[in-house]
Amino acid sequence: MEKITALIPTGNEIHNIEEVIASVSFADEVLVVDSFSNDGTFEKASKLADKVIRREYEYSASQKNWAIPQAKNEWILLVDADERVTPELKEEILAVLKNPPKDGTVAYWIGRKNHFMGKHVKHSGWKNDKVIRLFKKSKCSYENKRVHAEIIANGKVKKLKNKFYHNTYITLDRFLEKMNRYAWWQAKDYDKKIGKLTPYHFVIKPMWSFFKHYIIQGGFRDGVVGLTIAYIQGYTVFMRYAKVWLIRKGRK
């Protein structure tokens, strides 16, 4: 059987760290990359993981690309602190390691069952959410984007049948703070790609984002949770361009 490293990026995840490490206890190495947490995450992880490394956080892709080469094993299972490897997903991953692909496959998509505000979100654009998280470190790295960067794989990519359990929600205020950070990071990427800001960016695109998540992607079927998701998505789009405007004005 091929050996595997479970890589967990953390930043003030004391509420998640024990459960996420427990969910990857089958890995040959559990490696935590911590961005200088101040809530006890580092201390707790140091007791539970095989290895904990620290680095100042710049953005997600940068942090992961720095940590991946430090894994002991060729196969990497990257798990965010708010995700859990279910027993079914564990067995599927072990089956892959027991019979490694010989057709040039170097990575696997893994779906996510997303939960928000205490509810399993079945629509709202989150239904088919998936991420590349099981991969060979010598064949894969993250694209250089500040937000929503994905793995670039030098080889075939397949998909596993089973999914992560994913609960990104702590409180509504904390989630809004997270989306505000994302808007700043996105603004830095978008500033280089877009020209003059117009009402299209400040009005049409946020309205379209809301409409897409709530109507086209069926957010109305998720009730108040779906409405909240659609509103926050539209708000985040607006804030992205407002922050681009602030960057260009040299303001914060």
C-alpha positions in Angstrom: 0.0 0.0 0.0 1.2 3.5 -0.9 1.8 5.8 2.1 0.0 9.1 2.5 0.4 12.4 4.4 -2.7 14.2 5.6 -2.0 17.9 5.3 -4.1 20.3 7.4 -3.8 24.1 7.1 -4.9 26.0 10.3 -5.4 29.5 11.6 -7.2 29.8 14.9 -9.0 26.5 14.5 -9.1 25.4 18.2 -12.8 24.5 17.7 -12.0 22.1 14.8 -8.5 20.8 15.3 -9.2 17.7 17.4 -12.0 16.4 15.2 -10.2 17.0 11.9 -7.0 15.3 13.1 -9.1 12.4 14.4 -10.8 12.0 11.0 -7.4 11.6 9.2 -5.8 9.3 11.9 -5.5 6.6 9.3 -2.8 8.6 7.4 0.8 7.6 7.8 1.7 11.2 8.6 -0.5 14.0 9.9 1.2 17.3 9.0 -0.3 20.6 10.2 0.7 23.9 8.7 -0.3 26.7 11.2 -0.3 30.4 10.5 0.7 31.4 14.0 -2.7 30.8 15.7 -3.2 32.6 19.0 -6.1 30.5 20.3 -4.2 27.4 21.3 -4.5 25.6 17.9 -0.7 25.2 17.6 -0.3 23.8 21.1 -3.2 21.3 20.7 -2.0 20.3 17.2 1.5 19.7 18.5 0.1 17.1 20.9 -2.0 15.3 18.2 -0.2 15.6 14.9 3.0 13.9 13.8 4.5 17.3 12.7 3.5 20.9 13.0 5.1 23.6 10.9 4.4 27.4 11.1 4.5 30.2 8.6 2.9 33.6 8.4 -0.2 33.5 6.3 -0.2 35.3 3.0 -3.0 33.5 1.1 -4.3 30.0 0.9 -2.5 28.8 -2.3 0.8 30.2 -1.1 0.5 28.5 2.3 -0.3 25.1 0.7 2.4 25.3 -2.0 4.9 26.0 0.8 3.7 23.1 2.9 3.2 20.4 0.3 6.9 19.7 -0.4 7.5 19.2 3.3 5.2 16.2 3.4 7.1 12.9 4.0 5.0 10.9 1.5 4.2 11.2 -2.2 0.4 11.0 -1.8 -1.2 14.0 -0.1 -4.7 14.2 1.3 -5.3 17.9 2.0 -8.1 18.6 4.5 -9.2 22.0 5.6 -9.9 22.3 9.4 -13.6 22.7 8.8 -13.8 19.5 6.8 -14.0 15.9 8.0 -13.1 12.6 6.3 -16.1 10.3 6.6 -15.6 6.6 7.3 -16.9 5.9 3.7 -14.4 8.4 2.2 -11.6 6.9 4.3 -12.2 3.4 2.9 -12.3 4.7 -0.6 -9.0 6.5 -0.2 -7.4 3.4 1.3 -8.6 1.4 -1.6 -6.9 3.8 -4.0 -3.6 3.5 -2.0 -3.9 -0.2 -1.9 -4.2 -0.4 -5.7 -2.5 2.8 -7.0 -3.7 3.9 -10.5 -1.4 2.9 -13.4 -3.1 5.0 -16.1 -1.4 8.3 -15.3 -3.9 9.4 -12.7 -2.2 11.8 -10.3 -5.1 13.4 -8.5 -8.7 13.0 -7.4 -11.7 15.4 -7.1 -13.5 15.0 -3.8 -17.1 16.3 -3.4 -18.3 18.1 -0.3 -21.5 17.9 1.7 -21.8 21.5 2.7 -23.5 22.6 5.9 -24.4 26.2 6.8 -26.4 27.7 9.7 -27.0 24.2 11.0 -28.5 22.9 7.7 -27.3 20.7 4.9 -27.3 22.9 1.9 -28.6 21.0 -1.1 -28.9 23.8 -3.6 -27.7 27.5 -3.7 -24.8 26.6 -6.1 -23.2 24.3 -3.4 -24.8 21.1 -4.6 -22.0 19.9 -6.8 -19.1 21.5 -4.9 -15.9 19.5 -5.3 -12.2 20.1 -4.8 -9.0 18.3 -5.8 -7.6 17.1 -2.5 -6.0 13.7 -3.0 -3.0 14.0 -5.2 0.7 13.2 -5.8 2.9 16.0 -4.5 5.5 15.6 -7.4 2.8 16.1 -10.0 0.5 18.8 -8.5 0.6 22.3 -7.1 -1.9 25.1 -6.5 -2.5 27.9 -9.1 -1.2 31.3 -8.0 -4.5 32.9 -7.0 -5.4 34.5 -3.7 -9.0 33.1 -3.5 -10.5 29.8 -4.7 -7.2 28.5 -6.2 -7.4 24.9 -7.5 -4.8 22.3 -8.0 -3.0 22.2 -11.4 -2.3 18.5 -12.1 0.4 17.2 -14.4 -1.6 14.1 -15.4 -5.1 12.6 -15.2 -7.6 13.6 -12.6 -10.5 11.3 -11.5 -13.3 11.7 -9.0 -14.0 9.8 -5.8 -17.6 8.7 -5.1 -17.7 9.7 -1.4 -17.6 13.2 0.0 -16.1 15.3 2.7 -18.4 16.6 5.5 -17.9 20.4 5.3 -19.2 22.9 7.8 -17.7 26.4 7.2 -20.2 28.1 9.6 -19.4 29.1 13.1 -21.5 32.2 13.5 -23.0 34.6 10.9 -20.7 37.4 12.1 -17.6 35.2 11.7 -18.7 34.1 8.2 -19.2 37.7 7.1 -15.7 38.5 8.4 -14.4 35.6 6.3 -16.1 36.8 3.2 -14.9 40.3 3.8 -11.3 39.0 3.9 -12.0 37.0 0.6 -13.3 40.3 -1.0 -9.9 42.0 -0.2 -7.9 39.1 -1.6 -10.1 38.9 -4.7 -9.8 42.7 -5.2 -6.0 42.3 -5.4 -6.4 39.7 -8.1 -9.1 41.6 -10.0 -7.3 44.9 -9.9 -4.8 43.5 -12.4 -7.5 42.0 -14.7 -10.3 44.6 -15.1 -10.3 48.1 -16.6 -12.5 51.0 -15.6 -15.0 50.3 -12.9 -18.6 51.1 -14.0 -22.2 50.5 -12.7 -22.0 47.1 -14.3 -19.5 46.1 -11.6 -21.3 47.7 -8.7 -24.9 47.0 -9.6 -25.4 44.4 -12.3 -22.8 41.8 -11.2 -23.9 41.7 -7.5 -27.6 41.5 -8.6 -26.7 38.7 -11.0 -24.8 36.8 -8.3 -27.8 36.9 -6.0 -30.2 35.9 -8.9 -27.9 33.0 -9.9 -27.6 31.5 -6.4 -31.2 32.1 -5.3 -33.1 31.4 -8.5 -31.0 29.6 -11.1 -29.2 27.4 -8.6 -32.3 26.8 -6.5 -31.3 28.6 -3.4 -35.0 29.3 -2.6 -35.3 25.6 -2.0 -32.9 26.0 1.0 -35.3 28.4 2.7 -33.8 31.2 4.9 -30.4 29.5 4.6 -30.5 29.8 0.8 -31.6 33.4 0.9 -28.8 34.2 3.3 -26.2 32.5 1.1 -27.5 34.4 -2.1 -27.5 37.7 -0.3 -23.9 37.2 1.1 -22.7 36.1 -2.4 -24.1 39.3 -3.9 -22.7 41.4 -1.1 -19.3 39.9 -1.5 -19.2 40.7 -5.3 -20.1 44.3 -4.5 -17.4 44.5 -1.8 -14.9 43.0 -4.2 -15.2 45.9 -6.6 -15.6 48.5 -3.8 -12.2 47.3 -2.6 -10.7 47.5 -6.1 -11.8 51.1 -6.1 -10.2 51.7 -2.7 -7.0 50.0 -3.8 -6.8 52.3 -6.9 -7.4 55.4 -4.7 -4.7 54.3 -2.3 -7.2 53.8 0.6 -8.4 51.0 2.9 
